[in-house]
């Protein structure tokens, strides 16, 4: 993968881009492409690429055009069916000059226009320019693997679009200032994710998965030109029309075939490919299939979380030994969390609440330090196959919400929260969300627990501004979900929010590319997603406890039975590091006390310092594994992460830590 950036005049004037702006943007994301850079500057636009060379090492320099240089593109990602698609286009008369998959894009545009997305398979963020019509395309892949941010700015009376693979490139332009977006903060404290199009930065948006923008400068207002259009979204059969799959053997064999093909395609590269390996079935199955496809064991990388009950190292090493793989183990514990969390937030660019993301950041660094830059992962299986524990809880308690208009489920959950000392949300807000989602949804339980921290920690001013707003309103959810089986509504919501907004950002692209490593995701292959969407939920969650049933049936053919049916364990790292370091009085957590000081909390205006102090004290006494402790850990981690993010990207004055906030002199110099 790579990094892309650029600047486009949205008027018909085709003015030159301000000097030096795009070069600064490209330098800000050099970690995404340390191997090579490339620029294309024409009246009215300037495009840039930072390249991580993986396919077509000798001749893949971007921007890349068609043979007569009328259509140009900069591209971040991989098109895994490149050989087949190239042969198909050559049969239609297209002439290729390089050996890189990027060159497919201008030819697909020539052949199919904006229908080219039907022919793009893989992970991608694209900017394409057709010089014949001065038409532009900005697009993002179906699952949201590759990020794409943009901002509209008026400069000397002219409207400009700035875009980049990371928000830090927009800020490096000197034309976009990092200011908090309170709707984005609401998303963080609802979903612990940034699903888009809203971000935590005012005036900065993200292209949501499966969408694109297509515009000709001067053909309308900026708002009209930058309207996102949908070219794909996951679609489930109407309830009652799913493939019930009466022949289990055939259904399992079909899933095995599409998954093996997906793994095999993701081994295509002109550099070696390795794999992450946890103790679970998802990554174990990917490693087994990759080793078979390669004809040799694939090297593996494993996180060893240094906390009782969270460490899967032994299970992962058992799988590696069974498959003959050579494992690399990376340790992650409290010390690493306190020391390196600032770097994690800098890489992710938004408040990260899942501390396990730090383990993935260290894992990607180990991949790079061992001489590799492409890694397979098992992300996506839980979203498409029902692997999360709250799906089981929802199935066990769905009778509580079975009677329309009778709020038994809400009342029972409220009683549980009150008994554990937790606050509760007004019933009318809960009902409005439930109505929007087509009924109670398993994600509402975990997101509801997270949302309680708004009541617990928000300052009075922030509570008044967003407490009673529904973060779901910003998601532009498909109305089709009301027709689907309730279980599939959960699948959709997880893919729309958790997958792109959290797993593929703070555990995927951002932390991997921070070390110049490309992640590849077989469970997010188009054929795999389509196969699982059509089958009945009984093949995803069987009864109350047998999650990812069809995948585990496939895994029985590839792995020891105890691995195939190993109980799902959430990949987590410690979330109480903030209080442990605080009690110990060590210097390692000085920045934690600094960002949580009354002065720092008052500067951001987001939180109530009295509530933070009480929470730190209460967390030290809380019973391990209790609902109250879990809620406090999530909330306090969110507060710490948000304050730290504000220091790193917005203010630069909350702690004795470096930040990305330019000095006044730098700002004046950049804007000149």
C-alpha positions in Angstrom: 0.0 0.0 0.0 1.0 3.6 -0.3 -0.1 7.1 0.7 -1.8 9.6 -1.6 -2.4 13.3 -1.3 -3.5 16.2 -3.5 -5.2 19.5 -4.0 -7.9 20.3 -6.6 -9.3 23.7 -7.7 -13.1 23.2 -7.4 -13.8 26.2 -9.7 -13.4 26.2 -13.5 -10.5 28.6 -13.3 -7.8 25.9 -13.0 -5.5 28.0 -10.9 -2.1 26.5 -9.9 -2.0 25.0 -6.4 -0.2 27.1 -3.8 3.5 26.4 -4.0 4.9 23.8 -1.7 1.6 22.7 -0.2 1.3 19.2 -1.7 5.0 18.5 -1.2 4.5 19.1 2.6 1.5 16.9 2.6 3.5 14.1 1.0 6.3 14.5 3.5 3.9 14.1 6.4 3.0 10.5 5.2 6.4 9.3 4.2 6.0 6.4 6.5 3.2 5.1 4.2 5.6 5.0 1.3 9.3 5.2 2.1 10.4 3.6 -1.1 9.6 6.3 -3.7 7.6 9.5 -4.3 5.9 10.9 -7.3 4.0 14.1 -8.3 1.8 15.3 -11.1 1.1 19.1 -11.3 -1.3 20.6 -13.9 -3.3 23.8 -13.9 -6.0 23.4 -11.2 -4.6 20.3 -9.5 -1.5 18.7 -7.9 -1.4 15.0 -7.0 1.2 13.2 -4.9 2.1 9.6 -4.0 4.3 8.0 -1.4 5.1 4.4 -2.5 5.5 1.2 -0.5 6.8 -1.0 -3.3 5.1 -4.4 -3.3 4.0 -5.2 -6.9 5.9 -4.1 -10.0 9.0 -3.1 -8.0 11.0 -1.7 -10.9 8.3 0.3 -12.8 5.4 1.1 -10.4 6.2 4.7 -9.8 3.1 6.9 -9.5 1.2 8.8 -10.7 0.4 6.4 -13.5 -1.5 7.0 -16.7 -2.9 5.2 -19.7 -0.7 4.8 -22.7 -1.6 8.2 -24.2 -1.4 10.0 -20.8 -5.0 11.3 -20.8 -6.1 9.5 -17.7 -4.0 9.7 -14.5 -4.3 8.1 -11.1 -2.7 8.0 -7.6 -3.6 4.8 -5.8 -3.2 3.3 -2.3 -3.9 -0.4 -2.0 -3.8 -3.7 -3.9 -5.9 -5.1 -6.7 -5.5 -8.9 -6.0 -6.9 -10.1 -9.4 -4.5 -7.9 -11.3 -3.1 -10.6 -13.7 -6.5 -11.8 -14.8 -7.9 -8.3 -15.1 -4.9 -7.1 -17.1 -5.3 -10.0 -19.6 -9.0 -9.2 -19.9 -8.3 -5.6 -20.7 -5.5 -6.4 -23.1 -8.0 -8.6 -25.0 -10.1 -5.4 -25.4 -7.2 -3.5 -26.9 -5.7 -1.8 -23.9 -1.9 -1.3 -23.9 0.0 -1.7 -20.6 3.5 -0.3 -20.0 4.3 -1.5 -16.5 4.0 -4.5 -14.2 2.0 -2.8 -11.4 -1.6 -3.3 -10.5 -2.1 0.5 -10.3 -2.1 0.7 -14.1 -5.4 -1.2 -14.2 -7.3 1.9 -12.9 -6.9 4.3 -15.8 -7.8 1.5 -18.3 -10.8 0.4 -16.2 -12.0 4.0 -16.3 -11.6 4.2 -20.1 -13.5 0.9 -20.5 -16.3 1.3 -17.9 -16.4 4.9 -16.6 -17.9 5.1 -13.1 -19.0 1.5 -13.4 -15.3 0.5 -13.0 -15.9 -0.2 -9.3 -17.8 -3.4 -10.3 -14.4 -4.5 -11.7 -12.1 -3.4 -8.8 -11.4 -6.2 -6.4 -9.2 -5.6 -3.3 -8.4 -2.7 -1.1 -8.0 0.8 -2.4 -8.2 4.5 -2.0 -8.0 6.3 -5.4 -7.8 9.7 -7.0 -8.3 9.6 -10.7 -8.2 12.5 -13.2 -9.5 12.4 -16.8 -7.7 15.3 -18.5 -10.1 15.1 -21.5 -13.1 16.2 -19.4 -11.3 17.6 -16.3 -13.3 15.0 -14.3 -12.1 13.6 -11.0 -12.9 10.5 -9.0 -12.1 9.9 -5.3 -13.1 6.5 -4.0 -12.6 4.0 -1.2 -12.8 0.2 -1.1 -15.9 -1.7 0.0 -14.7 -2.7 3.6 -12.9 0.5 4.4 -9.4 -0.9 4.6 -7.7 2.1 3.0 -8.4 5.5 4.5 -9.2 8.7 2.5 -9.7 12.1 4.2 -10.7 15.4 2.7 -11.4 19.0 3.5 -12.9 21.9 1.6 -11.1 25.2 2.0 -11.5 28.7 0.4 -8.1 30.2 -0.4 -8.0 33.8 -1.9 -11.6 33.5 -2.9 -11.2 30.1 -4.6 -12.6 26.8 -3.4 -10.1 24.0 -3.1 -10.4 20.3 -2.1 -7.5 18.8 -0.2 -7.4 15.0 0.2 -4.9 12.6 1.7 -4.6 9.1 3.1 -4.1 10.5 6.6 -5.5 13.6 8.3 -1.9 14.6 9.4 -1.2 15.3 5.7 -4.1 17.8 5.6 -2.7 19.6 8.6 0.8 19.6 7.1 -0.6 21.7 4.2 -0.8 24.7 6.5 -4.3 25.3 5.1 -6.3 23.0 7.4 -6.2 23.5 11.2 -7.0 20.7 13.6 -10.0 21.8 15.6 -12.3 19.4 17.6 -15.6 18.3 16.1 -18.0 17.6 19.0 -20.0 15.2 16.9 -16.9 13.2 16.4 -16.3 13.2 20.2 -19.8 11.9 20.5 -19.0 9.1 18.2 -15.9 8.1 20.2 -17.9 8.0 23.4 -20.7 6.0 21.7 -18.9 3.6 19.4 -15.2 3.8 20.6 -14.7 4.3 16.8 -14.7 6.8 14.0 -16.9 5.2 11.4 -17.3 8.4 9.2 -18.1 10.5 7.4 -17.8 12.5 10.6 -14.3 12.8 12.1 -13.0 14.2 15.3 -11.8 17.2 13.3 -14.0 20.1 12.4 -14.3 20.5 8.6 -12.5 17.2 7.9 -14.5 14.3 6.5 -13.6 10.7 5.6 -14.9 8.9 2.5 -17.0 6.1 3.9 -16.5 2.5 2.7 -18.1 1.6 -0.6 -18.5 5.3 -1.6 -16.9 7.6 -4.1 -17.1 11.3 -5.2 -17.2 12.1 -8.9 -17.1 15.8 -10.1 -16.0 18.2 -12.7 -14.7 21.5 -11.2 -16.9 24.4 -11.9 -20.0 22.3 -12.4 -21.7 23.3 -9.1 -21.3 24.3 -5.5 -18.6 22.6 -3.4 -21.4 20.9 -1.4 -22.9 19.5 -4.5 -19.5 18.5 -6.1 -18.3 16.7 -2.9 -21.5 14.6 -2.4 -20.6 11.0 -1.6 -22.2 8.4 -3.8 -22.7 4.7 -2.9 -21.3 2.1 -5.3 -21.5 -0.8 -2.9 -22.9 -1.8 0.5 -23.4 -5.2 2.0 -26.9 -6.4 1.3 -28.7 -9.3 3.1 -31.7 -11.3 1.8 -35.1 -10.2 3.2 -35.9 -12.2 6.3 -37.2 -15.6 5.4 -35.3 -15.6 2.1 -31.8 -16.6 3.3 -30.1 -19.7 2.0 -31.0 -22.2 4.7 -28.3 -24.6 3.5 -29.9 -28.0 4.0 -26.7 -29.7 2.6 -24.2 -28.9 5.3 -21.3 -30.6 3.6 -21.8 -28.6 0.4 -22.2 -25.3 2.2 -19.0 -25.8 4.2 -17.1 -26.9 1.1 -18.3 -23.8 -0.7 -17.1 -21.5 2.1 -13.8 -23.3 2.2 -13.3 -22.7 -1.5 -14.0 -19.0 -1.4 -11.8 -18.4 1.7 -8.9 -20.5 0.3 -9.1 -18.5 -2.9 -9.1 -15.2 -0.9 -6.0 -16.3 1.1 -4.2 -17.4 -2.1 -4.9 -14.1 -3.9 -3.5 -12.2 -1.0 -0.2 -14.0 -1.3 0.5 -12.3 -4.7 3.4 -9.9 -4.2 6.9 -9.3 -5.5 8.1 -9.4 -1.8 7.6 -12.1 0.9 4.3 -12.2 2.8 4.0 -13.2 6.5 1.0 -13.5 8.9 -0.2 -12.5 12.3 -1.2 -15.4 14.5 -3.2 -15.3 17.7 -4.6 -18.2 19.7 -8.0 -18.0 17.9 -9.4 -19.8 14.9 -9.5 -16.9 12.5 -5.7 -16.2 12.2 -4.9 -19.9 12.6 -7.1 -20.8 9.6 -5.5 -18.1 7.5 -2.0 -19.3 8.5 -2.9 -22.9 7.6 -4.3 -22.0 4.2 -1.5 -19.6 3.4 1.1 -22.3 4.2 -0.7 -24.8 2.0 -0.9 -22.3 -0.9 2.8 -21.3 -0.5 3.9 -24.9 -0.2 5.8 -24.1 2.9 5.1 -22.7 6.4 4.5 -19.0 6.4 6.4 -17.0 9.1 4.1 -15.8 11.9 4.0 -12.9 14.4 2.2 -13.1 17.8 1.5 -10.6 20.6 2.1 -11.8 24.1 -0.1 -9.7 26.4 1.5 -9.5 29.8 -1.6 -9.8 31.9 -3.3 -12.9 33.5 -6.2 -14.1 31.5 -5.3 -12.1 28.4 -2.2 -13.9 27.1 -2.8 -16.2 24.1 0.9 -16.9 23.5 0.9 -20.6 24.4 -2.1 -21.3 22.2 -0.6 -19.4 19.2 2.7 -21.2 19.6 1.0 -24.5 19.7 -0.7 -23.7 16.3 2.6 -22.5 14.9 4.3 -25.7 15.9 1.6 -27.8 14.4 1.9 -26.0 11.1 5.7 -25.9 11.2 5.8 -22.1 11.2 8.7 -20.0 12.6 7.1 -17.6 15.2 8.2 -14.2 16.4 6.6 -13.2 19.7 6.2 -9.5 20.8 5.4 -8.7 24.5 3.0 -6.0 25.5 2.0 -5.0 29.1 1.4 -2.1 31.4 4.8 -0.6 31.0 4.5 -0.6 27.2 1.0 0.9 27.4 2.1 3.9 29.5 5.3 4.5 27.6 3.9 4.2 24.1 0.3 5.2 24.1 1.1 8.7 22.8 2.7 7.1 19.8 -0.4 5.0 19.2 -2.7 8.1 19.3 -0.3 9.9 17.0 -0.5 7.0 14.5 -4.3 6.6 14.7 -5.0 10.3 14.7 -8.1 10.0 16.9 -8.7 8.8 20.5 -8.1 5.1 20.7 -9.9 3.3 23.6 -8.9 -0.3 22.8 -5.6 -0.6 24.4 -4.9 -3.8 22.5 -4.2 -1.7 19.4 -0.8 -0.9 21.0 0.0 -4.6 20.7 -0.8 -4.5 16.9 1.4 -1.4 16.6 4.4 -3.3 18.2 3.6 -6.3 16.0 3.7 -4.3 12.8 7.1 -2.9 13.9 8.4 -6.4 14.5 7.3 -7.4 11.0 9.2 -4.5 9.5 12.3 -5.0 11.7 12.4 -8.6 10.5 12.6 -7.4 6.9 9.0 -7.9 5.8 6.3 -5.4 4.7 3.2 -7.5 3.9 1.2 -9.3 6.5 -2.0 -11.4 6.5 -4.5 -10.9 9.3 -7.8 -12.6 10.5 -9.7 -9.4 11.0 -13.3 -9.3 9.7 -14.4 -12.8 10.6 -16.2 -11.7 13.8 -18.2 -9.1 12.0 -19.4 -11.4 9.2 -19.7 -14.6 11.2 -21.1 -13.5 14.6 -18.0 -13.9 16.8 -18.7 -11.3 19.4 -20.0 -12.3 22.9 -22.8 -9.6 22.8 -24.4 -11.5 19.9 -24.8 -14.4 22.2 -26.1 -12.2 25.0 -28.6 -10.7 22.6 -29.8 -14.1 21.4 -30.2 -15.2 25.1 -32.2 -12.1 26.0 -34.1 -11.3 22.8 -37.3 -12.4 24.3 -37.2 -9.3 26.5 -37.6 -7.1 23.5 -40.2 -9.3 21.7 -43.3 -7.4 22.6 -43.6 -4.1 20.6 -44.3 -1.1 22.7 -43.5 -3.0 26.0 -40.1 -1.9 27.2 -39.2 -5.0 29.3 -35.7 -5.2 27.9 -35.0 -1.6 28.7 -36.4 -1.9 32.2 -34.4 -5.1 33.0 -31.1 -3.5 31.7 -31.8 -0.3 33.7 -32.3 -2.4 36.9 -29.0 -4.2 36.3 -27.2 -0.9 35.8 -28.7 0.7 38.9 -27.8 -2.3 40.9 -24.2 -2.0 39.8 -24.2 1.8 40.5 -24.2 2.7 36.8 -26.1 5.7 35.4 -28.9 5.2 32.8 -30.0 6.9 29.7 -33.5 8.4 29.2 -35.9 5.8 27.8 -37.1 7.9 24.8 -33.6 8.2 23.5 -33.0 4.5 23.8 -36.3 3.8 22.0 -35.5 6.2 19.1 -32.2 4.4 18.5 -33.9 1.0 18.7 -36.5 2.2 16.1 -33.8 3.5 13.8 -32.0 0.1 13.9 -35.2 -1.9 13.3 -35.3 -3.3 16.9 -32.9 -4.0 19.7 -29.5 -4.8 18.5 -26.7 -6.7 20.2 -24.4 -3.7 19.6 -26.7 -1.5 21.6 -25.6 -3.3 24.8 -21.9 -2.7 24.3 -22.3 0.8 22.8 -24.9 1.6 25.5 -22.3 0.7 28.2 -19.8 3.0 26.5 -22.3 5.8 26.1 -22.9 5.9 29.9 -19.5 7.5 30.2 -21.0 10.7 28.7 -23.2 11.0 31.7 -20.3 10.1 34.0 -17.5 12.2 32.6 -18.7 15.0 30.3 -18.6 18.6 31.5 -21.9 20.4 31.9 -21.4 22.4 28.7 -20.6 19.3 26.7 -23.6 17.4 28.2 -25.9 20.2 27.1 -24.4 20.2 23.6 -24.5 16.5 22.7 -25.7 14.3 25.5 -29.2 13.7 24.1 -28.0 13.5 20.4 -28.0 10.2 18.8 -24.6 9.4 17.2 -26.4 7.0 14.9 -28.0 9.9 13.0 -24.6 10.7 11.4 -24.1 7.2 10.0 -26.5 7.3 7.1 -27.5 3.7 7.7 -29.3 1.8 4.9 -33.1 1.6 5.2 -32.8 -1.9 3.9 -31.8 -3.3 7.3 -35.4 -3.1 8.5 -36.2 -6.0 6.1 -33.4 -8.2 7.3 -33.2 -11.0 9.9 -32.4 -9.3 13.3 -29.1 -11.2 13.4 -28.0 -9.8 10.0 -28.8 -6.3 11.2 -26.1 -6.9 13.8 -23.7 -8.1 11.1 -24.3 -4.9 9.1 -24.0 -2.6 12.1 -20.7 -4.2 13.1 -19.3 -3.8 9.6 -20.5 -0.2 9.3 -19.1 1.0 12.6 -16.7 -1.4 14.3 -14.9 -2.8 11.2 -14.0 0.4 9.3 -14.2 2.8 12.3 -12.0 0.8 14.7 -10.5 -2.5 13.6 -9.3 -1.4 10.2 -8.1 2.0 11.5 -6.6 1.8 15.0 -5.8 -2.0 14.7 -5.3 -2.1 11.0 -4.1 0.4 8.4 -2.9 3.2 10.7 -0.8 1.2 13.1 0.6 -1.0 10.3 1.5 1.8 7.9 3.0 3.7 10.8 5.8 1.1 10.4 5.4 0.9 6.6 3.6 -2.5 6.6 0.7 -3.5 4.5 -2.1 -5.5 6.0 -4.2 -7.9 3.9 -7.5 -9.3 5.0 -8.8 -12.6 3.5 -12.1 -12.5 5.5 -12.9 -9.2 3.8 -12.6 -10.6 0.3 -15.6 -9.7 -1.9 -16.5 -13.4 -2.5 -16.2 -14.3 1.2 -18.5 -11.4 2.2 -21.1 -12.2 -0.5 -21.1 -15.9 0.5 -21.7 -15.2 4.1 -24.3 -12.6 3.5 -26.6 -15.0 1.6 -26.6 -17.9 4.2 -29.0 -18.1 7.1 -27.8 -16.9 10.5 -27.9 -20.5 11.8 -24.6 -21.0 10.0 -23.0 -18.1 11.9 -24.3 -18.6 15.5 -25.6 -22.1 16.2 -27.6 -22.1 19.4 -26.3 -19.8 22.1 -22.6 -20.7 22.2 -21.3 -22.1 18.9 -20.2 -18.9 17.1 -18.7 -18.8 13.6 -20.1 -22.3 13.0 -19.4 -22.6 9.3 -15.8 -21.3 9.7 -15.1 -23.8 12.5 -16.5 -26.6 10.4 -14.0 -25.6 7.7 -11.2 -25.3 10.3 -11.7 -28.9 11.4 -10.3 -29.9 8.0 -7.2 -27.8 8.4 -6.4 -27.6 12.2 -6.6 -29.8 15.3 -10.1 -29.9 16.6 -9.3 -28.1 19.8 -8.0 -25.1 17.8 -11.0 -25.2 15.4 -13.5 -25.1 18.3 -11.4 -23.0 20.8 -13.6 -20.6 22.7 -13.6 -17.1 21.3 -11.3 -14.8 23.5 -11.5 -11.1 22.9 -8.0 -9.8 22.0 -7.5 -7.3 24.8 -4.7 -5.6 26.7 -4.9 -4.1 30.2 -7.2 -1.1 30.5 -6.3 -0.1 34.1 -2.7 1.0 33.4 -3.6 4.6 34.2 -4.5 3.8 37.8 -1.7 1.3 38.3 1.0 3.8 37.3 -0.7 6.5 39.3 -0.7 4.4 42.5 2.9 3.4 42.0 4.0 7.0 41.6 6.4 6.1 38.8 7.7 8.6 36.2 6.4 6.4 33.4 2.9 7.8 33.7 3.8 11.5 34.2 1.9 12.4 31.0 -1.2 10.7 32.3 -1.4 12.9 35.4 -0.6 15.9 33.2 -3.4 15.4 30.7 -5.8 14.7 33.5 -4.8 17.6 35.7 -7.4 20.3 36.5 -5.6 22.8 34.3 -5.5 20.4 31.3 -9.1 19.3 31.7 -10.3 22.9 31.9 -8.4 23.8 28.8 -10.2 21.2 26.6 -13.6 21.8 28.3 -14.7 18.3 27.5 -14.7 16.7 31.0 -15.5 17.1 34.6 -12.3 16.9 36.6 -14.0 15.9 39.8 -15.6 12.9 38.1 -12.2 11.9 36.7 -10.6 12.0 40.1 -13.4 10.0 41.6 -13.2 7.4 38.8 -9.5 6.9 39.3 -10.0 6.3 43.0 -13.0 4.0 42.4 -11.2 2.0 39.8 -8.4 1.1 42.3 -11.1 -0.4 44.6 -13.3 -2.0 41.9 -13.8 -5.8 41.8 -12.0 -7.4 38.9 -14.4 -8.5 36.1 -17.4 -6.6 37.5 -19.7 -4.5 35.2 -18.8 -1.4 37.2 -15.0 -1.9 36.7 -15.4 -2.6 33.0 -17.5 0.5 32.5 -15.0 2.7 34.4 -12.0 1.2 32.5 -13.6 2.0 29.2 -14.6 5.5 30.2 -11.4 6.5 31.8 -9.4 5.1 28.9 -11.6 7.2 26.6 -11.0 10.3 28.7 -7.2 9.7 28.8 -7.1 9.1 25.0 -9.2 12.1 24.2 -7.1 14.5 26.3 -3.9 13.0 24.9 -5.3 13.3 21.3 -6.1 17.0 22.0 -2.6 17.6 23.2 -1.0 15.8 20.2 -3.1 17.3 17.4 -5.0 20.3 18.7 -3.4 22.3 21.5 0.1 21.0 22.3 0.0 22.4 25.8 -1.5 19.6 28.0 1.6 17.6 28.8 5.4 17.5 28.6 5.2 15.5 25.4 6.0 16.4 21.8 3.0 17.2 19.6 2.1 17.7 15.9 0.8 21.2 16.6 2.9 23.8 14.6 4.3 26.8 16.4 3.0 30.3 15.4 6.0 30.9 13.3 5.6 27.5 11.5 1.9 28.2 10.9 2.7 31.6 9.4 5.4 30.2 7.3 3.3 27.3 6.0 0.3 29.4 5.2 2.4 32.0 3.3 
